[in-house]
């Protein structure tokens, strides 16, 4: 009998929790939690955070403290999972039905994949989604799958050209380059006049996209279900990248740990420019070159022959469908995506809010990093949010590595990537 | 252990001449040794559950088109029906007719042969050296065993840092010596050499310890007698040491081969299979099938079964040759 007691308590707790949920589980028509005071909900919410634990994590942990004060019945278990492992670990745990967190910080490209596999709780009409009209359309589009909402946008981002003003000035450039041709010239000047490297490339698929968009290319043509990664525009883009390396404007990048190497080079003043997003800023400011924050320049990515455009990235908060604390998770997601929470994060660590209203918050307007990124966001290109979206990067990464290693010329490399895409999306042309 | 040996010898002795009188050897053995069977039963049951069931399930999956998307499950409000089907040997055909399989197989074989040869050669040399009387012998032994004590993933990360093209120690030393730095993990050839070096570093201590044990079991009288007969060091090594180590050697080489063939963490953590997928061996490739994107359960199960079959064939063949040759050294 004694053994049965804890089980009975859990059962009772669950029943209570379900009752408090007020039918929020499946009925999109009834946003009716009015029966109970949401701050009386009890439970424990495990959150897998994917931010950098040292530079970004503390800001979110401070936010969690606020949440726990506002909702004394809910305890948040904070787990930091590295962003390159979270997708895999979540899939394993969700599929096995044990060990999955209640809430996951899901990358925009993962969300539709998780949703298509049935791992995410539909959120339409629940307490989790507050004032959906306030969210920016790009990030909001990444939370939908088959017409249903499966996540709430937490932060958004895109790529920009991040540069060391001092080095550019020493090379005779007051202004950051606006086109890829100028980028090459600026980088060569930096190399000739200061000895530092011009542009540090990061060998990763995501960082190829600005070059592709710049020439009018893309990975997929979703409307016509067509794979267009080997288009002439993309070939031209890859030639541009190869030329940056062979001309010496960008030193031949390492393909292993290239993100860390590029960041270190920028932070130490060994390279003048990199492509990166707002998530990297708090880490960059820790570097010795940027003790004086004014030395850091942020500009839109240089334009190709067609336009200047970078991909829309960002992170959503999604709830595991098998969570035992769904009502508590709704409140947590709601709290973490309020205008106030987003403004707070933007102010502290310059991550970009997904709510239009957050940008008018005085604290956010005073943040110059956000002010620089905001117009860049307006030209950012949302990627196709399809379940396969998360699988498109590995083939492209391998292709990029081959390109850097001089193993395959641009056209061959893209052909190989295209072949692999056809293997992933068998019914696409 | 003792029970099953007793059982085996009993079974061998009994049928002598009495086979025709009483049929049902198995039943008779069961009647006489029911207690032994009863004691073995729990172990058998556990083995069946822990090894037999996953194996059977894996083989079954490899004959279907199951993926993460079409295996049925219910998670909270989401109900996904099971829609995978039996497809026979389709997965195997696809793998065996793909160029990537033969590429990976070739590299896996090279990787295994080079690594095991280096493990054994270096391990034997060190063992012979450490087997002599010298000062600080135990200190050397401890130092040489150290790589083995370091968890593979820690070692992999240390090496990855050593190899870093811009900030690594190896290139730092090259620069100090006035040489151009090398992108160790960025070029297929150097990346392959690099992962082999890491694996050799990790695998040598085990070989060394095992062979040292073997060396110490060779009676020193043999060496003394040989010396009296006027045999030189090389002759003593060939005529006494190698034959004396035969049992140990054959076992550790087989073990080393299987371990190296399946050495997942080194490749995965040092290069992630890159550049491109050049350093990917069969098991890391199977892992990628199984654990990236929408997991392809059936495909990776087929890869697993193929890898298992290759190793079983290898092990059986190896044992047979050893037995047939009597003295392979």
Boltz contact constraints between the chains, C-beta under 6 A:
constraints:
  - contact:
      token1: [A, 25]
      token2: [B, 77]
      max_distance: 6.0
  - contact:
      token1: [A, 26]
      token2: [B, 77]
      max_distance: 6.0
  - contact:
      token1: [A, 88]
      token2: [B, 291]
      max_distance: 6.0
  - contact:
      token1: [A, 117]
      token2: [B, 68]
      max_distance: 6.0
  - contact:
      token1: [A, 118]
      token2: [B, 75]
      max_distance: 6.0
  - contact:
      token1: [A, 118]
      token2: [B, 78]
      max_distance: 6.0
  - contact:
      token1: [A, 118]
      token2: [B, 80]
      max_distance: 6.0
  - contact:
      token1: [A, 254]
      token2: [B, 165]
      max_distance: 6.0
  - contact:
      token1: [A, 254]
      token2: [B, 183]
      max_distance: 6.0
  - contact:
      token1: [A, 254]
      token2: [B, 186]
      max_distance: 6.0
  - contact:
      token1: [A, 255]
      token2: [B, 186]
      max_distance: 6.0
  - contact:
      token1: [A, 255]
      token2: [B, 275]
      max_distance: 6.0
  - contact:
      token1: [A, 256]
      token2: [B, 185]
      max_distance: 6.0
  - contact:
      token1: [A, 257]
      token2: [B, 164]
      max_distance: 6.0
  - contact:
      token1: [A, 261]
      token2: [B, 166]
      max_distance: 6.0
  - contact:
      token1: [A, 321]
      token2: [B, 75]
      max_distance: 6.0
  - contact:
      token1: [A, 321]
      token2: [B, 76]
      max_distance: 6.0
  - contact:
      token1: [A, 321]
      token2: [B, 78]
      max_distance: 6.0
  - contact:
      token1: [A, 322]
      token2: [B, 75]
      max_distance: 6.0
  - contact:
      token1: [A, 322]
      token2: [B, 76]
      max_distance: 6.0
  - contact:
      token1: [A, 391]
      token2: [B, 293]
      max_distance: 6.0
  - contact:
      token1: [A, 398]
      token2: [B, 276]
      max_distance: 6.0
  - contact:
      token1: [A, 398]
      token2: [B, 277]
      max_distance: 6.0
  - contact:
      token1: [A, 401]
      token2: [B, 274]
      max_distance: 6.0
  - contact:
      token1: [A, 401]
      token2: [B, 275]
      max_distance: 6.0
  - contact:
      token1: [A, 401]
      token2: [B, 276]
      max_distance: 6.0
  - contact:
      token1: [A, 402]
      token2: [B, 276]
      max_distance: 6.0
  - contact:
      token1: [A, 405]
      token2: [B, 275]
      max_distance: 6.0
